[in-house]
Amino acid sequence: MAAFEILPDFVFEENIEFETLITKFENGVEQRRSKRNTPIRKWTLQFHNRTLSELNSIKAFYAARKGAYEEFDWVNPNDSIEYSVRFDNDNFVFSNKAPGIYDCSFTFVEVK
């Protein structure tokens, strides 16, 4: 499996999500049920002031995974654990801040 090895800027955002189904009854009582026993993690990574070469490497990796279609390996710099992840969506947006200087950001979602 391919691995994403380009280090993001620090600080990046990390989310831990559980999915709880909540049913509210007419008498005010709630029933709750967890859809999973382990959380799903998401990371929003930012890449600021990158060269065109770095941006092209990120874009090529994104295109090779067909956006959110294919999973890949990624080592979280915060805990040094390798996760199987995928891109969160099929949109890759970048901005040109100055000649030859680019910014981009995206979210990885853990695949279980």
C-alpha positions, 0 to 999 in steps of 0.5 A: 500500500502507498504511504503519504510521507510529506510532513504537514505544518504544525499545529494540525487538527486531530479529531476523535469521533464516535457515532451515537444514535439518539432517539427522542420519545414523545415523553421526553425520554432518550435512548442512545446506541453507539454504532461503533466500539472504537472511535474514528480519527480525522486529521486536518493537515495544512501545508503552507509556503510550499514550493511548486515541486512540493505541491506537485508531489502532493497533487500527484499522490492525491490523483493516484489515490483518485481522491477519496477512493483509495486508502493509504498509510500515514504515520501521525507525527504526534504519536508515531503510529501508522494509520490506514487513512483516505482523503476525506473528499474528492476536492483538492484546493490549493492557493498561490500566495506568491510566485512559486509559493503555495498553500493547501490543506485537506483532511485524512479519515481513518479507515478501519 
